[in-house]
């Protein structure tokens, strides 16, 4: 399979820069796909890539286009509008222009961490062993309503005719949680004990209420170093495994019915049990020292286009060649709008060398 190359460009940066900029980017880079974040959590970004009198873009997140509320009736939720756009549907405008340039459109959506959604629906938020909602855990994917929301997002985005929909943040027990300074306590407090998680575990013969009780009574001693956490960690692993299996088999069924190509983000090797056997893509973290290898079997990679994730154009070329050698179906480059102007040159080189090594490999 030929590797496809994509450019991640958010609608807010497109709206600020205009059609000309997309023409230049598409022409210079020679991408196959335009990857557009359509639903996101909070964004705080400074656009260095082109002269902009107002380079800062900040948003509490939400739907970055006028969503069709009818798609969300079955989920019983209202999409939260990201407030930066006016009456123009910038996403539709961007997609229409991308098509004119011959680019396929990929839509990306992540709705686990939209504060307004968590505020409006606190009962869907992940809960700790005390039964308290912890918004840092985002919406819990064991909740039937959250699963319906995923279906609704698909239906809503399908009307734009994307080549693929990428879902970010579809994770169980993924919030940073409290006690992050104590790795064992952090692990012990990570599991969600919302009613949906407890019910799924109960059906699989795991007594969630008793387990939550054990967490509550033992945590202080574990932090103090006076209790051995091994037995509790084993029970929590079993609790995680049955909930991941449930989420994975549900997702496999829904993806098979979706009628649209879908891929789910993983950011760390070893995670993603809740994704079952569905296609996944790896999104490299954007910080310094970001040299971690992608988890095996990922269908696509998203690489950051500029510093500090990569120090030079040559490094981006190397990472691209590594992705091609791993046989990934697509590689997309993120942060071109935030990178200094040489970011575009780096991506251009990476795509050129990436295509060359893909041809050599055939
Ligand atoms: Zn839960």
Boltz pocket constraint, residues with backbone or C-beta under 6 A from the ligand:
constraints:
  - pocket:
      binder: B
      contacts: [[A, 125], [A, 126], [A, 127], [A, 140], [A, 141], [A, 142], [A, 143], [A, 192], [A, 193], [A, 194], [A, 195], [A, 196], [A, 197], [A, 198]]
      max_distance: 6.0
